[in-house]
Amino acid sequence: MPEGDTVWLAGRTLDQALAGQALVRSDLRVPELATVDLVGRTVVEVESYGKHLFFHFDHDAIVHTHFRMDGSWHLYSSGQRWHGGPGWQIRAIMFTDTVTAVGYRLPVIDMFTGADRDRLISQLGPDLIRDDLDFAAAAQRCLTGEPWRPIGEVLLDQRVVAGLGLIYVTETLFLHSITPWVPVDQVHDLAGVLRTASRLMRANRHHYIQTTTGDTARGAWHWVYERAGRGCRRCGATIAIAWQAIAPQKRLAYWCPRCQSGPAPVGLSTEERRRLRPTGRSRYRP
C-alpha cells in the first residue's frame, strides 16, 4: 500500500493537471456510480489526506478514491497511448480538453459531498505530511485508548496518525533505536518519533524514491526495511524480520537486534523468508 508521500505526490500531480478544467467526459466503472455523469463539472482541487485522494468539483461534488494495494492514477495527453494496464482494470476515467486521468485497479471509488469528506477525515488521525502538524497533540493521540499497544501497530493505525506505512514506520523506529514491539506509553520522546516520521515523508514527497538513508542509489535507500538476513548498515548485525499484529492488520516488521532495544518475537524461519519477495517498483505514479 502506498504511503502518504506517494499519495500526496499523486494528488499534487493530478491537481496541477486537472484543476480549473471542466470534464468533457467521465466514466466511473463501478456499479454504484455507473450512471453518474460529471460532464461540465469543473475540477476545483485534487487533495490528499493520509492515504486518501479527493477530487473536488464545483457544486460540492467529490470523487473519493483509495489506492490500497494495487490502485493507481495515470495521466495522458490527447492521443497518447494508455499503458497503465489492460482495459478491464480501468475503474475511472476523467477527460478534459487537454488531459485524461485514468484510474487503474482502484478498489475504492465513492461520490462524496463536503460533509462526507469531513466525516471521513474526522475518523482519521492527523496527516503527518502536513506543514502545520501539532506533534505534541499527535503524540497524545497515540496514547489515547490503548497505551500498551506496540508502537509499530500504533503508527500503522490510520485512526491514530494518517499516512504512515511499513517503510516509514520501520525506518523511523530504527532511527530511534527501538523495536516495533515497545509499548507506546514506554516510548521516550514520542513526539520526536512522529517528527522523524513526518520529516522522512516530507523529504521524499516531491519524488517517488522513498529514501531514508539520504542515498538515492538503487539498493541503498533504507536502513532495515526489506533487508532481512543482510548486515545492518550501522553495526553489521543481521537484520531480523517477524510478523506484527494479527490479520487484517498483520504486517512484517524489520529491525536490527543490536541497534534497536526492546521486546521482539522470534524471527521468521529461513523457509518463510524465502517465500517473501520485495514489493518492487511503485505503481502509483500518475
N, C-alpha and C positions, 0 to 999 in steps of 0.2 A: 504494500500500500504506500502511495507517495506521502512524503512528509510535508509539513506546512510550507517550507520554502519552495518546493516544486509546485504546489498548488498556487501559491502566491504569484510565482513567475508565470504560470499558465494563465491566471486571471489577468495579470498586468498585460501580457501579450495579446490576449483576446480583447481587452479593453481598448488598447491602442488601435487595434484593427477595426473594431465594431462601433465604439462609442460615437454617437452623433449621427449614425446612419440608420435609415429605415430598411426594414426587411422587405424584399420583393417576393420572397417565397420562404416558406418554412415547412418542415416535415418532422414531427415528433413521433417516432415509431414505437410507441408503447400503447397498449390497448386503451388505457385510461385517458390518453391525450390525443388519440388518433384524429379527433375532429377539431382540435384546437388550431385556429388559423391566426398567425401573428403577422400576416401581411399588412404593411402600412405602419406597424408599430416601430417606434424609434428606440434604439438601444441607448439608454441613458448612461449606464455604467456596468462593467463586469467586476464584481467584487469577490474577494476570497475571505473566508473566515475559518481558521483552522484548516480542516481538510475539505471544506465545502466551497462550492462556487455558486454565485448568484448572478444571473443575467437580469439586470433591472431594465424594464421597458417603461415607456410612458403609460399613464393611466393605471399606475400601481399594479402592474403585472410583472411577475418574476418567474424565471425558469431556474429551478434549483437542480444542480447535479452533484454527484459524488463519484469519484473515481473507484473507490475501494481498491481491489487488487489489479484489475485489468483495463479500466476505462482510460480514455484519452480523448483530447480535442486536437484537431488538426486544422490549420488554416491554408486555404488555397486561393490563388488569384484566378481570375476568369480564364477558363480554358486550360488550366493546369490539371494534369492527371492526378487523381486521388490515389494515395498509396498507403493509407493507414490500416488497410486490411480488406478482406473480401466484403462485398456489398451487404451480405446478410448480417454482418456485425455492426452495421451502421444503426444507431439508435436516434440520432437527431441531426438535422441539417438546418442551417440558417443562412440564407442567401441575401446579400446586399448587391448593389450595382457593381461593387469593386472586389468583393471578397466573399468566400464561402467558408463557414465554420462547420466542420463535420465531427460529430461525436461518435467514437467507436467504443463498443463493448461497455457502454455506460450502464451500470446496474441500477442507478438511481436517477430518475428524472421526474420532477414534480412541478406543478404550477402553483405558485405562491402569491400571496399578497404581502405587503409590507408587514402586516401584523403576523402572518405566518412565519416570515423570516425572523422577526424579533422573538417570537415564541421559541423557535428552534435554537437561536443563539443563547437565549436565557437558560437553556438546559446544558450549555457547554461552558467549560472553564474559559479563562482569559486566553486570547490568542497570543502565543509567545513571540510571534514575529512582529507584532505591532510596536510602534515607536513610543507610545505613551503608557507602557505597562507599569503597574504598581507592583514591584516584586515582593514587597512585604505583604501586601494583601493576597497575592497569589500563593505565597508560602503558607499563609494562614489557612487558605482554602484547602491546601494539601493535607492539613492536619485535622480538618473537619470530618467528622463521621467515623472513620476507622483509622486512628493514628498508628495502629500496629501493623498496617499493611506494608509490604515491602516497597521500598522506594521505586524499584523498577516497574512494579504494577501501577503505582500511583501516577507516575509520569506518563504512562501509556494510556491512562484513563482520560478520554476526551471530555468527560464531565468535570474533571478536576482542572486540567490545563489542556488547551486545544493546540493541535498542530504537530506535536511530537510523535515520532515513530521510533522504530527499533534502532535506527542508525544513531540518531542524536541522543537517545536515552543511553545507549551502550557507551558511546564515546564520552558523554558528559560524566557518567559515573566513573569511568576510567580516569578522567582528568581530575576528579575529586577523590580518587583513591579509595572508593568504597564499592562493595559488591552490590548487585541489584537486589539482594535479599535483606539489606539493612532496614529495619522498621523505620518508617518515615519520621516518627517522633524522636528517633535517635540520630537523625542526620544533623551534623553540625553545619550551621550556615545554610539552611535550606533555601533561603532567598538567593544566596550565591550560586547554588546549584542551578536554580531556574535562570539566573542571569547568564550563566555559562551556556546553557542550552539555547537560550534566546540569541546570544552572541554568535554561536555557531550557525544557527539557521539564517540569521541576518547577513552573515558574511558570505553565504552561498546563494542568497535569494536572487541575484542577478544573472546566474548561470546554472547549468544543470550538473555541474561537478560538485558533489557533496563532500568536500574535503574537510577533515577536522584536524589534520596534521599541518595544514598550510601548504602541502606539496600537491601539485596538480598532475603529477606524472601518474599514469595508469598503474594501479597496484600499490600506490603509496598514499592513498587518500586517508586511510583510517588507522587508528592505533590498535584496536582489537576487533572491531566489527568484521565478521566473516573471515577471521584469521585463526580459527580453531586449529590447534595442532602445530602452529607456527610459533616462532620465537617472539616474545614481547619486544617491541621496538625500544623500550626503555631499559629493561633489565635482562632480557634474554630468556626468561622463563616461558614455558609452553602455555599458550593461550587456551583456556578451557571453554567448554560450551555445555549448556544444560537447558532444560525446559523450565520456563517460569509460568506460573499461574495455571489455570485449567481452562479447557475449552468452554466458550468460544474465544476467550482472551489468551489462550495458550500461545506463548511466544518463545523463541530462542533467546538465550542470554549468553553473551560472551564476556569474559573477564580474565584478568591476569591474577593468578593466585598469589603472586608475590607482591605486586604493586597495589592491589586492592584488598583492603581489610574488611572483615565482616563475615557473616554466615554465608555458606554456599552448599549446594547439594552435590552429590556425586555426579560427575560429568557424564556425557553420552559415551556409549561404547564406541569402539572403532567401527563396528558394523553400522551403527546408527549414524555416525559422522559420514561414512562412505555414501549413504543414501542421500545425504543433503547436498544440494548444489547451490552455488551462488545465484543471487537473483538476476544478475546480468544487467544489461543496459536499461536505462529508463524508457518507459513507453508513454510518458505523459507530456512530451514536447509538442506544442502546437505547431 
